[in-house]
């Protein structure tokens, strides 16, 4: 079982890469995360813009930009 952390997946509407990120999260067995859609939040559009999907809340305050897979997710979570 992966450690409990407060993960946030930043994504955009109609984003096929975001859909793929969700699939990789499922493959890694990660179901406890918040999805935040940045399109209507200007400060997040400035911060994440074209980087989405981005998984934030990793140990040490790190973020994981796309592309990532299930193995990379598990490694990032320690």
PyMOL Python script that loads the backbone (N, CA, C, O; Angstrom):
from pymol import cmd

cmd.read_pdbstr("""\
ATOM      1  N   UNK A   1       0.842  -1.190   0.000  1.00  0.00           N
ATOM      2  CA  UNK A   1       0.000   0.000   0.000  1.00  0.00           C
ATOM      3  C   UNK A   1       0.882   1.248   0.000  1.00  0.00           C
ATOM      4  O   UNK A   1       1.858   1.321   0.747  1.00  0.00           O
ATOM      5  N   UNK A   2       0.542   2.219  -0.831  1.00  0.00           N
ATOM      6  CA  UNK A   2       1.319   3.447  -0.923  1.00  0.00           C
ATOM      7  C   UNK A   2       0.993   4.362   0.248  1.00  0.00           C
ATOM      8  O   UNK A   2      -0.115   4.310   0.781  1.00  0.00           O
ATOM      9  N   UNK A   3       1.944   5.201   0.656  1.00  0.00           N
ATOM     10  CA  UNK A   3       1.723   6.087   1.798  1.00  0.00           C
ATOM     11  C   UNK A   3       0.634   7.109   1.521  1.00  0.00           C
ATOM     12  O   UNK A   3       0.418   7.512   0.378  1.00  0.00           O
ATOM     13  N   UNK A   4      -0.048   7.522   2.583  1.00  0.00           N
ATOM     14  CA  UNK A   4      -1.110   8.509   2.452  1.00  0.00           C
ATOM     15  C   UNK A   4      -0.487   9.901   2.370  1.00  0.00           C
ATOM     16  O   UNK A   4       0.216  10.332   3.284  1.00  0.00           O
ATOM     17  N   UNK A   5      -0.747  10.587   1.281  1.00  0.00           N
ATOM     18  CA  UNK A   5      -0.306  11.966   1.094  1.00  0.00           C
ATOM     19  C   UNK A   5      -1.461  12.718   0.455  1.00  0.00           C
ATOM     20  O   UNK A   5      -2.413  12.107  -0.030  1.00  0.00           O
ATOM     21  N   UNK A   6      -1.382  14.028   0.455  1.00  0.00           N
ATOM     22  CA  UNK A   6      -2.434  14.846  -0.158  1.00  0.00           C
ATOM     23  C   UNK A   6      -2.039  15.168  -1.595  1.00  0.00           C
ATOM     24  O   UNK A   6      -1.410  16.190  -1.868  1.00  0.00           O
ATOM     25  N   UNK A   7      -2.411  14.299  -2.486  1.00  0.00           N
ATOM     26  CA  UNK A   7      -2.063  14.457  -3.902  1.00  0.00           C
ATOM     27  C   UNK A   7      -3.107  15.287  -4.629  1.00  0.00           C
ATOM     28  O   UNK A   7      -4.300  15.203  -4.338  1.00  0.00           O
ATOM     29  N   UNK A   8      -2.643  16.087  -5.577  1.00  0.00           N
ATOM     30  CA  UNK A   8      -3.523  16.893  -6.418  1.00  0.00           C
ATOM     31  C   UNK A   8      -3.080  16.695  -7.861  1.00  0.00           C
ATOM     32  O   UNK A   8      -1.908  16.874  -8.192  1.00  0.00           O
ATOM     33  N   UNK A   9      -4.024  16.325  -8.711  1.00  0.00           N
ATOM     34  CA  UNK A   9      -3.753  16.230 -10.142  1.00  0.00           C
ATOM     35  C   UNK A   9      -4.331  17.476 -10.805  1.00  0.00           C
ATOM     36  O   UNK A   9      -5.547  17.653 -10.878  1.00  0.00           O
ATOM     37  N   UNK A  10      -3.428  18.337 -11.287  1.00  0.00           N
ATOM     38  CA  UNK A  10      -3.855  19.525 -12.022  1.00  0.00           C
ATOM     39  C   UNK A  10      -4.048  19.118 -13.469  1.00  0.00           C
ATOM     40  O   UNK A  10      -3.183  18.492 -14.081  1.00  0.00           O
ATOM     41  N   UNK A  11      -5.222  19.494 -14.010  1.00  0.00           N
ATOM     42  CA  UNK A  11      -5.550  19.092 -15.369  1.00  0.00           C
ATOM     43  C   UNK A  11      -6.432  20.131 -16.037  1.00  0.00           C
ATOM     44  O   UNK A  11      -6.850  21.107 -15.414  1.00  0.00           O
ATOM     45  N   UNK A  12      -6.705  19.910 -17.301  1.00  0.00           N
ATOM     46  CA  UNK A  12      -7.558  20.805 -18.089  1.00  0.00           C
ATOM     47  C   UNK A  12      -8.722  20.007 -18.655  1.00  0.00           C
ATOM     48  O   UNK A  12      -8.672  18.781 -18.754  1.00  0.00           O
ATOM     49  N   UNK A  13      -9.764  20.728 -19.021  1.00  0.00           N
ATOM     50  CA  UNK A  13     -10.893  20.102 -19.696  1.00  0.00           C
ATOM     51  C   UNK A  13     -10.446  19.593 -21.065  1.00  0.00           C
ATOM     52  O   UNK A  13      -9.584  20.190 -21.709  1.00  0.00           O
ATOM     53  N   UNK A  14     -11.032  18.500 -21.493  1.00  0.00           N
ATOM     54  CA  UNK A  14     -10.762  17.937 -22.829  1.00  0.00           C
ATOM     55  C   UNK A  14      -9.271  17.737 -23.092  1.00  0.00           C
ATOM     56  O   UNK A  14      -8.763  18.105 -24.151  1.00  0.00           O
ATOM     57  N   UNK A  15      -8.585  17.156 -22.128  1.00  0.00           N
ATOM     58  CA  UNK A  15      -7.135  16.944 -22.214  1.00  0.00           C
ATOM     59  C   UNK A  15      -6.868  15.446 -22.290  1.00  0.00           C
ATOM     60  O   UNK A  15      -7.017  14.739 -21.293  1.00  0.00           O
ATOM     61  N   UNK A  16      -6.474  14.956 -23.467  1.00  0.00           N
ATOM     62  CA  UNK A  16      -6.244  13.520 -23.618  1.00  0.00           C
ATOM     63  C   UNK A  16      -5.050  13.052 -22.790  1.00  0.00           C
ATOM     64  O   UNK A  16      -5.027  11.905 -22.342  1.00  0.00           O
ATOM     65  N   UNK A  17      -4.063  13.914 -22.580  1.00  0.00           N
ATOM     66  CA  UNK A  17      -2.940  13.541 -21.722  1.00  0.00           C
ATOM     67  C   UNK A  17      -3.386  13.395 -20.271  1.00  0.00           C
ATOM     68  O   UNK A  17      -2.875  12.551 -19.534  1.00  0.00           O
ATOM     69  N   UNK A  18      -4.343  14.223 -19.872  1.00  0.00           N
ATOM     70  CA  UNK A  18      -4.889  14.122 -18.514  1.00  0.00           C
ATOM     71  C   UNK A  18      -5.614  12.793 -18.342  1.00  0.00           C
ATOM     72  O   UNK A  18      -5.525  12.167 -17.286  1.00  0.00           O
ATOM     73  N   UNK A  19      -6.326  12.367 -19.369  1.00  0.00           N
ATOM     74  CA  UNK A  19      -6.989  11.065 -19.329  1.00  0.00           C
ATOM     75  C   UNK A  19      -5.967   9.942 -19.175  1.00  0.00           C
ATOM     76  O   UNK A  19      -6.193   8.981 -18.440  1.00  0.00           O
ATOM     77  N   UNK A  20      -4.846  10.074 -19.872  1.00  0.00           N
ATOM     78  CA  UNK A  20      -3.794   9.070 -19.758  1.00  0.00           C
ATOM     79  C   UNK A  20      -3.174   9.083 -18.357  1.00  0.00           C
ATOM     80  O   UNK A  20      -2.844   8.033 -17.807  1.00  0.00           O
ATOM     81  N   UNK A  21      -3.019  10.276 -17.790  1.00  0.00           N
ATOM     82  CA  UNK A  21      -2.477  10.382 -16.435  1.00  0.00           C
ATOM     83  C   UNK A  21      -3.396   9.693 -15.438  1.00  0.00           C
ATOM     84  O   UNK A  21      -2.926   9.013 -14.525  1.00  0.00           O
ATOM     85  N   UNK A  22      -4.693   9.863 -15.606  1.00  0.00           N
ATOM     86  CA  UNK A  22      -5.662   9.192 -14.725  1.00  0.00           C
ATOM     87  C   UNK A  22      -5.525   7.677 -14.830  1.00  0.00           C
ATOM     88  O   UNK A  22      -5.613   6.970 -13.827  1.00  0.00           O
ATOM     89  N   UNK A  23      -5.313   7.190 -16.027  1.00  0.00           N
ATOM     90  CA  UNK A  23      -5.117   5.756 -16.230  1.00  0.00           C
ATOM     91  C   UNK A  23      -3.855   5.278 -15.511  1.00  0.00           C
ATOM     92  O   UNK A  23      -3.870   4.222 -14.879  1.00  0.00           O
ATOM     93  N   UNK A  24      -2.768   6.039 -15.600  1.00  0.00           N
ATOM     94  CA  UNK A  24      -1.525   5.654 -14.929  1.00  0.00           C
ATOM     95  C   UNK A  24      -1.683   5.698 -13.408  1.00  0.00           C
ATOM     96  O   UNK A  24      -1.129   4.852 -12.706  1.00  0.00           O
ATOM     97  N   UNK A  25      -2.431   6.674 -12.895  1.00  0.00           N
ATOM     98  CA  UNK A  25      -2.708   6.713 -11.456  1.00  0.00           C
ATOM     99  C   UNK A  25      -3.451   5.448 -11.026  1.00  0.00           C
ATOM    100  O   UNK A  25      -3.143   4.862  -9.988  1.00  0.00           O
ATOM    101  N   UNK A  26      -4.420   5.038 -11.820  1.00  0.00           N
ATOM    102  CA  UNK A  26      -5.171   3.809 -11.514  1.00  0.00           C
ATOM    103  C   UNK A  26      -4.250   2.593 -11.568  1.00  0.00           C
ATOM    104  O   UNK A  26      -4.315   1.723 -10.699  1.00  0.00           O
ATOM    105  N   UNK A  27      -3.399   2.532 -12.579  1.00  0.00           N
ATOM    106  CA  UNK A  27      -2.460   1.405 -12.705  1.00  0.00           C
ATOM    107  C   UNK A  27      -1.515   1.326 -11.511  1.00  0.00           C
ATOM    108  O   UNK A  27      -1.095   0.239 -11.113  1.00  0.00           O
ATOM    109  N   UNK A  28      -1.182   2.486 -10.940  1.00  0.00           N
ATOM    110  CA  UNK A  28      -0.283   2.527  -9.785  1.00  0.00           C
ATOM    111  C   UNK A  28      -1.020   2.269  -8.477  1.00  0.00           C
ATOM    112  O   UNK A  28      -0.401   2.202  -7.415  1.00  0.00           O
ATOM    113  N   UNK A  29      -2.346   2.124  -8.552  1.00  0.00           N
ATOM    114  CA  UNK A  29      -3.124   1.877  -7.351  1.00  0.00           C
ATOM    115  C   UNK A  29      -3.368   3.125  -6.525  1.00  0.00           C
ATOM    116  O   UNK A  29      -3.625   3.044  -5.323  1.00  0.00           O
ATOM    117  N   UNK A  30      -3.288   4.279  -7.171  1.00  0.00           N
ATOM    118  CA  UNK A  30      -3.482   5.558  -6.480  1.00  0.00           C
ATOM    119  C   UNK A  30      -4.897   6.050  -6.775  1.00  0.00           C
ATOM    120  O   UNK A  30      -5.215   6.427  -7.903  1.00  0.00           O
ATOM    121  N   UNK A  31      -5.729   6.041  -5.756  1.00  0.00           N
ATOM    122  CA  UNK A  31      -7.106   6.480  -5.943  1.00  0.00           C
ATOM    123  C   UNK A  31      -7.457   7.667  -5.049  1.00  0.00           C
ATOM    124  O   UNK A  31      -8.504   8.290  -5.220  1.00  0.00           O
ATOM    125  N   UNK A  32      -6.584   7.976  -4.100  1.00  0.00           N
ATOM    126  CA  UNK A  32      -6.864   9.055  -3.154  1.00  0.00           C
ATOM    127  C   UNK A  32      -6.114  10.313  -3.578  1.00  0.00           C
ATOM    128  O   UNK A  32      -5.000  10.570  -3.121  1.00  0.00           O
ATOM    129  N   UNK A  33      -6.740  11.093  -4.458  1.00  0.00           N
ATOM    130  CA  UNK A  33      -6.167  12.348  -4.932  1.00  0.00           C
ATOM    131  C   UNK A  33      -7.305  13.273  -5.320  1.00  0.00           C
ATOM    132  O   UNK A  33      -8.426  12.832  -5.573  1.00  0.00           O
ATOM    133  N   UNK A  34      -7.005  14.544  -5.363  1.00  0.00           N
ATOM    134  CA  UNK A  34      -7.976  15.555  -5.765  1.00  0.00           C
ATOM    135  C   UNK A  34      -7.679  15.967  -7.195  1.00  0.00           C
ATOM    136  O   UNK A  34      -6.520  16.170  -7.556  1.00  0.00           O
ATOM    137  N   UNK A  35      -8.710  16.089  -8.007  1.00  0.00           N
ATOM    138  CA  UNK A  35      -8.557  16.611  -9.367  1.00  0.00           C
ATOM    139  C   UNK A  35      -8.906  18.090  -9.350  1.00  0.00           C
ATOM    140  O   UNK A  35      -9.971  18.479  -8.871  1.00  0.00           O
ATOM    141  N   UNK A  36      -8.003  18.912  -9.875  1.00  0.00           N
ATOM    142  CA  UNK A  36      -8.251  20.349  -9.980  1.00  0.00           C
ATOM    143  C   UNK A  36      -8.126  20.729 -11.447  1.00  0.00           C
ATOM    144  O   UNK A  36      -7.075  20.560 -12.065  1.00  0.00           O
ATOM    145  N   UNK A  37      -9.218  21.244 -11.987  1.00  0.00           N
ATOM    146  CA  UNK A  37      -9.237  21.698 -13.375  1.00  0.00           C
ATOM    147  C   UNK A  37      -8.854  23.175 -13.383  1.00  0.00           C
ATOM    148  O   UNK A  37      -9.522  23.996 -12.753  1.00  0.00           O
ATOM    149  N   UNK A  38      -7.788  23.508 -14.089  1.00  0.00           N
ATOM    150  CA  UNK A  38      -7.195  24.840 -14.003  1.00  0.00           C
ATOM    151  C   UNK A  38      -7.829  25.868 -14.932  1.00  0.00           C
ATOM    152  O   UNK A  38      -7.552  27.059 -14.786  1.00  0.00           O
ATOM    153  N   UNK A  39      -8.656  25.463 -15.870  1.00  0.00           N
ATOM    154  CA  UNK A  39      -9.131  26.354 -16.928  1.00  0.00           C
ATOM    155  C   UNK A  39      -9.785  27.644 -16.429  1.00  0.00           C
ATOM    156  O   UNK A  39      -9.631  28.692 -17.058  1.00  0.00           O
ATOM    157  N   UNK A  40     -10.500  27.586 -15.327  1.00  0.00           N
ATOM    158  CA  UNK A  40     -11.192  28.774 -14.814  1.00  0.00           C
ATOM    159  C   UNK A  40     -10.466  29.432 -13.646  1.00  0.00           C
ATOM    160  O   UNK A  40     -11.037  30.265 -12.942  1.00  0.00           O
ATOM    161  N   UNK A  41      -9.204  29.055 -13.444  1.00  0.00           N
ATOM    162  CA  UNK A  41      -8.417  29.594 -12.333  1.00  0.00           C
ATOM    163  C   UNK A  41      -7.145  30.232 -12.895  1.00  0.00           C
ATOM    164  O   UNK A  41      -6.122  29.560 -13.030  1.00  0.00           O
ATOM    165  N   UNK A  42      -7.206  31.537 -13.225  1.00  0.00           N
ATOM    166  CA  UNK A  42      -6.094  32.200 -13.909  1.00  0.00           C
ATOM    167  C   UNK A  42      -4.730  31.996 -13.250  1.00  0.00           C
ATOM    168  O   UNK A  42      -3.727  31.831 -13.944  1.00  0.00           O
ATOM    169  N   UNK A  43      -4.685  32.007 -11.916  1.00  0.00           N
ATOM    170  CA  UNK A  43      -3.389  31.846 -11.246  1.00  0.00           C
ATOM    171  C   UNK A  43      -2.798  30.460 -11.500  1.00  0.00           C
ATOM    172  O   UNK A  43      -1.579  30.305 -11.566  1.00  0.00           O
ATOM    173  N   UNK A  44      -3.667  29.452 -11.641  1.00  0.00           N
ATOM    174  CA  UNK A  44      -3.176  28.106 -11.938  1.00  0.00           C
ATOM    175  C   UNK A  44      -2.837  27.947 -13.414  1.00  0.00           C
ATOM    176  O   UNK A  44      -1.929  27.192 -13.762  1.00  0.00           O
ATOM    177  N   UNK A  45      -3.550  28.645 -14.278  1.00  0.00           N
ATOM    178  CA  UNK A  45      -3.207  28.618 -15.712  1.00  0.00           C
ATOM    179  C   UNK A  45      -1.806  29.188 -15.897  1.00  0.00           C
ATOM    180  O   UNK A  45      -1.012  28.650 -16.668  1.00  0.00           O
ATOM    181  N   UNK A  46      -1.495  30.289 -15.182  1.00  0.00           N
ATOM    182  CA  UNK A  46      -0.163  30.881 -15.273  1.00  0.00           C
ATOM    183  C   UNK A  46       0.881  29.897 -14.751  1.00  0.00           C
ATOM    184  O   UNK A  46       1.940  29.733 -15.356  1.00  0.00           O
ATOM    185  N   UNK A  47       0.584  29.250 -13.638  1.00  0.00           N
ATOM    186  CA  UNK A  47       1.559  28.345 -13.017  1.00  0.00           C
ATOM    187  C   UNK A  47       1.763  27.055 -13.804  1.00  0.00           C
ATOM    188  O   UNK A  47       2.895  26.605 -13.986  1.00  0.00           O
ATOM    189  N   UNK A  48       0.646  26.452 -14.276  1.00  0.00           N
ATOM    190  CA  UNK A  48       0.740  25.127 -14.890  1.00  0.00           C
ATOM    191  C   UNK A  48       0.558  25.128 -16.397  1.00  0.00           C
ATOM    192  O   UNK A  48       1.123  24.275 -17.081  1.00  0.00           O
ATOM    193  N   UNK A  49      -0.216  26.064 -16.930  1.00  0.00           N
ATOM    194  CA  UNK A  49      -0.396  26.230 -18.364  1.00  0.00           C
ATOM    195  C   UNK A  49      -0.302  24.952 -19.170  1.00  0.00           C
ATOM    196  O   UNK A  49      -1.140  24.059 -19.044  1.00  0.00           O
ATOM    197  N   UNK A  50       0.719  24.872 -19.993  1.00  0.00           N
ATOM    198  CA  UNK A  50       0.901  23.726 -20.887  1.00  0.00           C
ATOM    199  C   UNK A  50       1.558  22.530 -20.203  1.00  0.00           C
ATOM    200  O   UNK A  50       1.769  21.498 -20.840  1.00  0.00           O
ATOM    201  N   UNK A  51       1.886  22.653 -18.909  1.00  0.00           N
ATOM    202  CA  UNK A  51       2.549  21.550 -18.197  1.00  0.00           C
ATOM    203  C   UNK A  51       1.578  20.421 -17.839  1.00  0.00           C
ATOM    204  O   UNK A  51       2.011  19.294 -17.599  1.00  0.00           O
ATOM    205  N   UNK A  52       0.295  20.702 -17.800  1.00  0.00           N
ATOM    206  CA  UNK A  52      -0.656  19.700 -17.338  1.00  0.00           C
ATOM    207  C   UNK A  52      -0.626  18.475 -18.234  1.00  0.00           C
ATOM    208  O   UNK A  52      -0.370  18.575 -19.434  1.00  0.00           O
ATOM    209  N   UNK A  53      -0.885  17.333 -17.648  1.00  0.00           N
ATOM    210  CA  UNK A  53      -1.205  17.087 -16.254  1.00  0.00           C
ATOM    211  C   UNK A  53       0.034  17.141 -15.357  1.00  0.00           C
ATOM    212  O   UNK A  53       1.133  16.756 -15.757  1.00  0.00           O
ATOM    213  N   UNK A  54      -0.179  17.627 -14.139  1.00  0.00           N
ATOM    214  CA  UNK A  54       0.872  17.711 -13.134  1.00  0.00           C
ATOM    215  C   UNK A  54       0.325  17.112 -11.846  1.00  0.00           C
ATOM    216  O   UNK A  54      -0.771  17.459 -11.406  1.00  0.00           O
ATOM    217  N   UNK A  55       1.086  16.219 -11.251  1.00  0.00           N
ATOM    218  CA  UNK A  55       0.714  15.647  -9.965  1.00  0.00           C
ATOM    219  C   UNK A  55       1.522  16.354  -8.895  1.00  0.00           C
ATOM    220  O   UNK A  55       2.751  16.287  -8.892  1.00  0.00           O
ATOM    221  N   UNK A  56       0.831  17.034  -7.984  1.00  0.00           N
ATOM    222  CA  UNK A  56       1.476  17.777  -6.902  1.00  0.00           C
ATOM    223  C   UNK A  56       1.179  17.092  -5.573  1.00  0.00           C
ATOM    224  O   UNK A  56       0.313  16.222  -5.476  1.00  0.00           O
ATOM    225  N   UNK A  57       1.924  17.512  -4.553  1.00  0.00           N
ATOM    226  CA  UNK A  57       1.720  16.962  -3.221  1.00  0.00           C
ATOM    227  C   UNK A  57       2.597  15.764  -2.919  1.00  0.00           C
ATOM    228  O   UNK A  57       2.344  15.024  -1.968  1.00  0.00           O
ATOM    229  N   UNK A  58       3.621  15.575  -3.724  1.00  0.00           N
ATOM    230  CA  UNK A  58       4.548  14.472  -3.498  1.00  0.00           C
ATOM    231  C   UNK A  58       5.444  14.791  -2.309  1.00  0.00           C
ATOM    232  O   UNK A  58       5.581  15.955  -1.933  1.00  0.00           O
ATOM    233  N   UNK A  59       6.054  13.775  -1.714  1.00  0.00           N
ATOM    234  CA  UNK A  59       6.950  14.017  -0.585  1.00  0.00           C
ATOM    235  C   UNK A  59       7.985  15.091  -0.930  1.00  0.00           C
ATOM    236  O   UNK A  59       8.520  15.131  -2.038  1.00  0.00           O
ATOM    237  N   UNK A  60       8.249  15.952   0.042  1.00  0.00           N
ATOM    238  CA  UNK A  60       9.203  17.032  -0.168  1.00  0.00           C
ATOM    239  C   UNK A  60       8.646  18.188  -0.965  1.00  0.00           C
ATOM    240  O   UNK A  60       9.396  19.078  -1.365  1.00  0.00           O
ATOM    241  N   UNK A  61       7.327  18.197  -1.211  1.00  0.00           N
ATOM    242  CA  UNK A  61       6.699  19.271  -1.974  1.00  0.00           C
ATOM    243  C   UNK A  61       6.965  19.207  -3.463  1.00  0.00           C
ATOM    244  O   UNK A  61       6.725  20.171  -4.190  1.00  0.00           O
ATOM    245  N   UNK A  62       7.464  18.059  -3.915  1.00  0.00           N
ATOM    246  CA  UNK A  62       7.779  17.918  -5.345  1.00  0.00           C
ATOM    247  C   UNK A  62       6.510  17.794  -6.182  1.00  0.00           C
ATOM    248  O   UNK A  62       5.431  17.480  -5.678  1.00  0.00           O
ATOM    249  N   UNK A  63       6.679  18.052  -7.476  1.00  0.00           N
ATOM    250  CA  UNK A  63       5.617  17.869  -8.457  1.00  0.00           C
ATOM    251  C   UNK A  63       6.145  16.976  -9.569  1.00  0.00           C
ATOM    252  O   UNK A  63       7.336  16.978  -9.880  1.00  0.00           O
ATOM    253  N   UNK A  64       5.244  16.221 -10.153  1.00  0.00           N
ATOM    254  CA  UNK A  64       5.610  15.324 -11.239  1.00  0.00           C
ATOM    255  C   UNK A  64       4.854  15.749 -12.493  1.00  0.00           C
ATOM    256  O   UNK A  64       3.630  15.638 -12.566  1.00  0.00           O
ATOM    257  N   UNK A  65       5.610  16.241 -13.483  1.00  0.00           N
ATOM    258  CA  UNK A  65       5.015  16.665 -14.757  1.00  0.00           C
ATOM    259  C   UNK A  65       4.846  15.459 -15.667  1.00  0.00           C
ATOM    260  O   UNK A  65       5.569  14.471 -15.546  1.00  0.00           O
ATOM    261  N   UNK A  66       3.901  15.547 -16.563  1.00  0.00           N
ATOM    262  CA  UNK A  66       3.716  14.553 -17.604  1.00  0.00           C
ATOM    263  C   UNK A  66       4.910  14.611 -18.533  1.00  0.00           C
ATOM    264  O   UNK A  66       5.390  15.711 -18.809  1.00  0.00           O
ATOM    265  N   UNK A  67       5.417  13.505 -19.031  1.00  0.00           N
ATOM    266  CA  UNK A  67       4.850  12.165 -18.957  1.00  0.00           C
ATOM    267  C   UNK A  67       5.357  11.398 -17.727  1.00  0.00           C
ATOM    268  O   UNK A  67       6.503  11.546 -17.302  1.00  0.00           O
ATOM    269  N   UNK A  68       4.469  10.586 -17.184  1.00  0.00           N
ATOM    270  CA  UNK A  68       4.837   9.663 -16.119  1.00  0.00           C
ATOM    271  C   UNK A  68       4.025   8.395 -16.287  1.00  0.00           C
ATOM    272  O   UNK A  68       2.967   8.395 -16.915  1.00  0.00           O
ATOM    273  N   UNK A  69       4.537   7.311 -15.714  1.00  0.00           N
ATOM    274  CA  UNK A  69       3.814   6.047 -15.758  1.00  0.00           C
ATOM    275  C   UNK A  69       3.656   5.526 -14.339  1.00  0.00           C
ATOM    276  O   UNK A  69       4.098   6.160 -13.382  1.00  0.00           O
ATOM    277  N   UNK A  70       3.026   4.372 -14.212  1.00  0.00           N
ATOM    278  CA  UNK A  70       2.739   3.804 -12.894  1.00  0.00           C
ATOM    279  C   UNK A  70       4.020   3.591 -12.089  1.00  0.00           C
ATOM    280  O   UNK A  70       4.045   3.858 -10.887  1.00  0.00           O
ATOM    281  N   UNK A  71       5.076   3.118 -12.733  1.00  0.00           N
ATOM    282  CA  UNK A  71       6.334   2.878 -12.029  1.00  0.00           C
ATOM    283  C   UNK A  71       6.928   4.190 -11.524  1.00  0.00           C
ATOM    284  O   UNK A  71       7.423   4.246 -10.398  1.00  0.00           O
ATOM    285  N   UNK A  72       6.890   5.231 -12.324  1.00  0.00           N
ATOM    286  CA  UNK A  72       7.403   6.543 -11.911  1.00  0.00           C
ATOM    287  C   UNK A  72       6.588   7.105 -10.759  1.00  0.00           C
ATOM    288  O   UNK A  72       7.136   7.740  -9.859  1.00  0.00           O
ATOM    289  N   UNK A  73       5.280   6.874 -10.783  1.00  0.00           N
ATOM    290  CA  UNK A  73       4.424   7.335  -9.689  1.00  0.00           C
ATOM    291  C   UNK A  73       4.784   6.634  -8.387  1.00  0.00           C
ATOM    292  O   UNK A  73       4.931   7.275  -7.347  1.00  0.00           O
ATOM    293  N   UNK A  74       4.922   5.325  -8.452  1.00  0.00           N
ATOM    294  CA  UNK A  74       5.268   4.562  -7.241  1.00  0.00           C
ATOM    295  C   UNK A  74       6.635   4.999  -6.719  1.00  0.00           C
ATOM    296  O   UNK A  74       6.815   5.124  -5.508  1.00  0.00           O
ATOM    297  N   UNK A  75       7.590   5.230  -7.601  1.00  0.00           N
ATOM    298  CA  UNK A  75       8.922   5.667  -7.181  1.00  0.00           C
ATOM    299  C   UNK A  75       8.874   7.047  -6.544  1.00  0.00           C
ATOM    300  O   UNK A  75       9.550   7.296  -5.546  1.00  0.00           O
ATOM    301  N   UNK A  76       8.083   7.940  -7.110  1.00  0.00           N
ATOM    302  CA  UNK A  76       7.972   9.303  -6.587  1.00  0.00           C
ATOM    303  C   UNK A  76       7.346   9.320  -5.204  1.00  0.00           C
ATOM    304  O   UNK A  76       7.640  10.197  -4.391  1.00  0.00           O
ATOM    305  N   UNK A  77       6.493   8.362  -4.941  1.00  0.00           N
ATOM    306  CA  UNK A  77       5.828   8.291  -3.636  1.00  0.00           C
ATOM    307  C   UNK A  77       6.660   7.543  -2.604  1.00  0.00           C
ATOM    308  O   UNK A  77       6.325   7.507  -1.420  1.00  0.00           O
ATOM    309  N   UNK A  78       7.744   6.950  -3.072  1.00  0.00           N
ATOM    310  CA  UNK A  78       8.659   6.280  -2.142  1.00  0.00           C
ATOM    311  C   UNK A  78       8.147   4.969  -1.684  1.00  0.00           C
ATOM    312  O   UNK A  78       8.807   4.289  -0.899  1.00  0.00           O
TER     313      UNK A  78
END
""", "prot")
cmd.dss("prot")
cmd.show_as("cartoon", "prot")
cmd.util.cbc("prot")
cmd.orient("prot")
